Amino acid sequence: MENSINQRVLIIGAGPAGLTLGYYLNKYNVDYLILEQSDKVGSSWTQMPDHLHLITYWKSNCLLDEDLKLFDPDKIHSAKDFAQYLEDFSSIHQLKIKTHNKVLDIAKENNQFIVRTQIDEYKAVLVVDCRGYFSFPYIPLLKINGNAPFMMHFKDYKNCTQLNQHKKILVVGKRLSAGQLLCELSISGKHQLFLSARSSIRFSSPLFLFKHFLRHLDFYEGIIKKFNLRLKEAREVPMHISAKTIIKKQVKVFGDIVKIENKKVHFTCGTIQEIDAIVFATGFSPTAINLRDDFESATIDGLYYLGRGTQRTFTSRFIRGIREDASVLGQLILGKLAPNNKSQ
């Protein structure tokens, strides 16, 4: 391992949160470096399912107000298109990024952070963890005996060809990604589809109302923020209304899974169903953290977080919330660093 590399601020993760914060630190002339574990920025977005699109319009997903004019503000982009935008963003703004640097350990010694990756060791005054929501896939603990069905998390799903050799597919989940997956698999007509949901499924509004809501999202969320209505209460993203008919016609719905014995899945409703493959569309669950002032670790001074759910508001884990929070955190970091700690 090479000698330690000194930085004022280390940002972990080159996704939307890390890149936006890097933009503001660039703007404020603060010495920083972004560490990314993969070979390119926005890697979570390049790895998403081929069919996946963002659920809100471009005006809710551009990282800067000035980027609004790049595309139709009322257009929904694919994850692939957004990944390309992130790559272009980092290039245009000449952000300081080191790829292939997966963080293995963060320690603090003598008021200085020591961040170790598989390549280098870094020292920093402040560290910002921007490993976002998609870095923490959640799979429920299940009692499994014998030769279980093929299993994967939605984050590893690219397209239906991965499941071509499996006839009976069980999707576990009740929110947006579960509905998206069922819609795609139903088109091929190759599978017998099942759904496991712990509680009742909630669908989005009818299409015309849904589009109206997306078009005026800033207005409605602005009202919630203005009147402090359940500001930090997490909000689930329901299944798209398009999945409702498919589930009614083509999908057998069961309750929660009790256990799996070989390829037989036992459900709370008492049903036992033979399954060839299980896809967990069970979302993501970042490690719980205690924060003060919305961003800083309550136990480790100088360790900050960006892009986690309900940090400042219910939108903090979404791109539109990251855009707002990154600006606030950039100013906070600027204030924390003494004048002689800024790059000249």
C-alpha positions in Angstrom: 0.0 0.0 0.0 1.2 3.4 -0.9 1.9 6.3 1.6 -1.1 8.0 3.0 -2.7 10.7 0.8 -3.9 13.8 2.5 -7.3 15.4 1.6 -9.4 17.9 3.4 -12.7 16.2 2.6 -13.2 12.6 1.4 -16.5 11.7 -0.3 -17.4 8.0 -0.4 -19.5 7.1 -3.5 -19.7 8.7 -7.0 -23.5 8.5 -7.4 -25.9 11.5 -7.5 -25.1 12.5 -3.9 -21.3 12.3 -4.1 -21.2 14.1 -7.5 -23.5 16.9 -6.4 -21.6 17.5 -3.2 -18.4 17.4 -5.2 -19.8 20.1 -7.5 -20.5 22.4 -4.6 -17.1 21.8 -2.9 -15.5 22.6 -6.3 -17.5 25.8 -6.4 -16.4 26.7 -2.9 -12.7 25.9 -3.6 -12.6 23.2 -0.9 -10.0 20.4 -1.3 -11.9 17.1 -1.7 -11.7 13.7 -3.4 -14.5 11.3 -4.3 -13.7 7.6 -3.8 -15.7 5.2 -6.0 -15.6 1.4 -5.6 -16.5 0.5 -9.2 -14.8 1.5 -12.5 -17.1 4.4 -13.3 -19.4 7.0 -11.7 -23.1 6.2 -11.3 -22.4 2.5 -11.3 -25.7 1.7 -9.4 -27.6 3.1 -12.3 -25.7 1.2 -15.0 -26.4 -2.0 -13.1 -30.2 -1.5 -12.9 -32.7 -3.5 -14.9 -32.7 -2.7 -18.6 -36.4 -1.7 -18.5 -36.1 0.6 -15.5 -37.1 4.2 -15.8 -37.1 7.0 -13.2 -40.5 7.4 -11.6 -40.5 11.2 -11.8 -39.9 13.8 -14.5 -36.5 15.3 -15.5 -37.2 18.5 -13.6 -37.2 16.4 -10.4 -34.0 14.6 -11.2 -31.5 17.0 -12.7 -28.8 17.7 -10.2 -28.6 21.4 -10.8 -31.2 23.9 -11.8 -29.0 24.9 -14.8 -29.3 21.3 -16.1 -33.1 21.6 -16.5 -32.7 22.9 -20.0 -30.8 19.8 -21.1 -34.0 17.8 -21.7 -37.7 18.1 -21.7 -38.5 18.9 -18.1 -41.7 16.8 -18.2 -40.0 13.7 -19.7 -39.2 10.5 -17.8 -35.7 9.1 -18.4 -34.4 5.6 -18.3 -31.8 4.5 -15.7 -29.4 4.0 -18.5 -29.9 7.6 -19.7 -29.5 8.9 -16.2 -26.3 7.0 -15.8 -24.9 8.7 -18.9 -26.0 12.1 -17.5 -24.0 11.4 -14.3 -21.0 10.5 -16.3 -21.3 13.7 -18.4 -21.9 15.7 -15.2 -18.6 14.5 -13.6 -16.7 15.3 -16.8 -18.2 18.7 -17.5 -17.5 19.9 -13.9 -14.1 18.2 -13.7 -14.9 16.5 -10.5 -12.0 14.8 -8.6 -12.8 11.1 -8.5 -10.7 8.0 -8.0 -12.4 4.8 -9.2 -11.6 1.2 -8.1 -11.3 2.5 -4.6 -13.7 0.5 -2.4 -13.5 1.7 1.2 -12.7 -1.1 3.6 -12.3 0.8 6.8 -12.9 4.3 8.3 -11.1 5.2 11.6 -10.5 8.4 13.4 -7.2 9.1 15.2 -6.0 12.3 16.7 -8.9 14.3 15.1 -8.0 13.0 11.7 -9.8 10.3 9.6 -7.9 7.4 8.2 -9.8 5.9 5.3 -8.4 2.6 3.9 -9.2 1.2 0.5 -7.9 -1.9 -1.3 -5.4 0.4 -3.1 -4.5 3.4 -0.9 -4.8 4.9 2.5 -6.2 8.4 2.8 -6.2 11.0 5.6 -8.9 13.6 5.8 -10.4 16.3 8.1 -14.0 15.4 7.2 -15.6 12.3 5.6 -19.0 12.3 3.8 -20.6 8.9 3.3 -22.6 9.2 0.0 -23.2 5.5 -0.5 -26.8 5.9 -1.3 -30.0 3.9 -0.9 -29.2 1.4 -3.6 -26.0 0.2 -1.9 -27.9 -1.7 0.8 -30.2 -4.3 -0.7 -32.5 -6.0 1.8 -33.4 -9.7 1.8 -35.5 -11.0 4.7 -34.2 -13.8 6.8 -35.9 -17.0 5.9 -35.9 -20.5 7.2 -34.6 -22.6 4.3 -34.1 -26.4 4.2 -32.8 -28.5 1.4 -32.3 -27.5 -2.2 -33.9 -24.1 -2.4 -35.2 -22.4 -5.5 -32.9 -20.0 -7.4 -32.9 -16.7 -5.6 -31.8 -13.1 -6.4 -32.4 -9.6 -5.3 -34.0 -7.1 -7.7 -30.7 -5.1 -7.8 -29.1 -8.0 -9.7 -31.9 -8.3 -12.2 -31.2 -7.0 -15.7 -33.8 -8.6 -17.9 -36.1 -11.6 -18.1 -33.5 -13.7 -19.9 -32.0 -14.4 -16.5 -35.1 -16.3 -15.6 -35.8 -18.1 -18.9 -35.0 -21.5 -17.5 -37.4 -21.1 -14.6 -41.1 -21.6 -15.0 -42.7 -20.8 -11.7 -41.5 -17.3 -10.5 -42.2 -15.9 -7.1 -41.8 -12.1 -6.6 -41.5 -11.0 -3.0 -42.6 -7.4 -2.4 -45.5 -5.0 -2.7 -44.0 -1.7 -4.0 -42.9 -0.2 -7.2 -40.1 -2.6 -8.2 -42.3 -5.7 -7.6 -45.0 -4.3 -9.9 -42.4 -3.4 -12.6 -41.0 -6.9 -12.5 -44.4 -8.6 -12.8 -45.3 -6.4 -15.7 -42.1 -7.3 -17.6 -42.3 -11.0 -16.9 -46.0 -11.2 -17.9 -45.2 -9.9 -21.4 -43.0 -12.9 -22.2 -45.8 -15.4 -21.4 -43.1 -18.0 -20.4 -43.8 -18.0 -16.6 -46.3 -18.8 -14.0 -46.2 -15.8 -11.7 -46.8 -15.6 -8.0 -46.5 -12.7 -5.5 -45.7 -12.7 -1.8 -46.7 -9.6 0.1 -46.7 -9.1 3.9 -49.7 -6.7 3.7 -52.2 -5.3 1.3 -50.9 -3.8 -2.0 -51.3 -0.1 -2.6 -51.3 1.2 -6.2 -50.6 4.6 -7.6 -53.4 6.9 -8.7 -55.1 6.5 -12.1 -52.7 7.4 -14.9 -54.1 10.9 -15.6 -54.0 11.8 -11.9 -50.5 10.3 -11.6 -49.2 12.4 -14.5 -50.8 15.5 -13.0 -49.1 14.8 -9.7 -45.7 14.3 -11.3 -46.1 17.5 -13.3 -46.8 19.5 -10.1 -44.7 17.5 -7.7 -42.6 20.5 -6.6 -45.8 22.4 -5.7 -47.4 19.6 -3.6 -44.2 18.7 -1.8 -43.5 22.4 -1.2 -46.8 22.6 0.7 -45.8 19.7 2.9 -42.5 21.3 3.6 -43.9 24.8 4.2 -46.4 23.5 6.8 -44.0 20.9 8.2 -46.5 18.1 7.6 -44.9 14.8 8.6 -41.7 16.3 7.2 -39.4 13.3 8.1 -42.0 10.6 7.8 -40.8 8.0 5.2 -43.1 7.5 2.2 -43.4 4.3 0.3 -43.6 4.3 -3.5 -46.6 2.2 -4.4 -46.9 -0.1 -7.4 -47.8 1.6 -10.6 -51.4 1.3 -11.5 -50.5 -0.6 -14.7 -49.6 -3.6 -12.5 -53.1 -3.9 -11.0 -54.7 -5.5 -14.0 -51.8 -7.9 -14.5 -51.9 -9.0 -10.9 -55.7 -9.6 -11.1 -55.5 -11.7 -14.3 -52.1 -13.4 -14.2 -50.7 -13.5 -10.7 -51.5 -15.6 -7.6 -51.0 -13.6 -4.5 -50.0 -15.1 -1.2 -49.1 -13.7 2.2 -45.7 -13.7 3.9 -43.2 -16.6 3.5 -43.0 -18.9 6.6 -40.3 -21.3 5.3 -38.8 -22.9 2.3 -38.3 -26.6 2.1 -36.5 -27.6 -1.1 -38.6 -25.9 -3.8 -41.8 -25.8 -1.8 -42.6 -22.4 -0.3 -44.9 -22.3 2.7 -47.0 -19.1 3.2 -48.8 -17.6 6.2 -52.1 -18.3 4.6 -51.4 -22.0 4.8 -50.7 -22.5 1.1 -47.7 -24.5 -0.1 -46.5 -23.7 -3.6 -43.7 -25.2 -5.6 -41.4 -22.4 -6.9 -38.5 -22.5 -9.3 -37.1 -19.0 -8.7 -37.6 -16.2 -6.2 -36.9 -12.5 -6.9 -36.8 -10.3 -3.8 -38.2 -6.9 -4.7 -37.9 -6.0 -1.1 -36.2 -2.7 -1.4 -33.1 -1.4 0.3 -32.3 -1.0 4.0 -29.2 1.2 4.8 -27.7 0.7 8.3 -29.5 2.9 10.8 -27.5 5.9 11.8 -28.0 8.6 14.5 -27.5 12.1 13.2 -27.3 15.6 14.6 -28.2 18.6 12.6 -29.5 16.3 9.8 -26.1 15.4 8.4 -23.4 14.7 11.1 -22.9 11.5 12.9 -24.1 11.8 16.5 -21.2 9.7 17.7 -18.3 10.6 15.4 -17.5 14.3 14.9 -16.7 15.1 11.3 -18.4 12.1 9.7 -21.3 13.2 7.5 -24.0 11.4 5.5 -25.8 12.4 2.4 -28.6 10.6 0.5 -30.1 8.6 3.3 -33.8 8.4 3.9 -35.5 11.2 6.0 -32.3 13.0 6.8 -33.7 16.5 6.4 -37.1 15.7 4.8 -38.9 12.7 3.4 -37.3 13.4 0.0 -33.7 13.1 1.2 -33.2 9.7 -0.4 -34.6 10.8 -3.7 -32.6 12.7 -6.3 -34.7 15.9 -5.9 -33.9 15.7 -2.1 -30.3 15.0 -2.7 -30.1 18.1 -4.9 -31.4 20.3 -2.1 -29.5 18.6 0.7 -26.1 18.7 -1.1 -26.3 22.5 -1.3 -27.0 22.7 2.4 -24.3 20.3 3.3 -21.8 22.0 1.1 -22.3 25.3 2.9 -22.1 23.4 6.3 -18.7 21.9 5.3 -17.5 25.3 4.1 -18.3 26.7 7.5 -16.7 23.8 9.4 -13.3 24.2 7.7 -11.1 27.0 8.9 -9.9 29.4 6.1 -6.5 27.8 6.0 -8.1 24.4 5.5 -9.4 25.4 2.0 -7.2 24.8 -1.0 -5.6 27.9 -2.3 
